[in-house]
Amino acid sequence: MQWKWFVYILECIDHSYYTGMTWKPDRRWIQHVGGLGSLYTSIHPPKEIVYLEKYEDIEMARRREKQIKGWTRVKKEKLMKGEWVKW
């Protein structure tokens, strides 16, 4: 199986989280670090990638990104720790 899309969570230096999706996580990380990844991460510089999920289908990745973005900080942290079921 070849993974084509990734949903990720970044922890920023101010300890906030940013959720996004990409097809090239390494390249996207460089964009975020350089201040070009998103408006949010240009204001809240990223510290590290703390979570990554893989998808074959762009629509599934989009739905998951939107779902996670709507979650509370506590729920995101449970997901990162493996305490929250993927679906």
Secondary structure as GFF3:
##gff-version 3
##sequence-region A 1 87
A	DSSP	beta_strand	5	12	.	.	.	ID=ss1
A	DSSP	beta_strand	17	22	.	.	.	ID=ss2
A	DSSP	alpha_helix	25	33	.	.	.	ID=ss3
A	DSSP	alpha_helix	39	43	.	.	.	ID=ss4
A	DSSP	beta_strand	46	55	.	.	.	ID=ss5
A	DSSP	alpha_helix	58	69	.	.	.	ID=ss6
A	DSSP	alpha_helix	73	81	.	.	.	ID=ss7
###
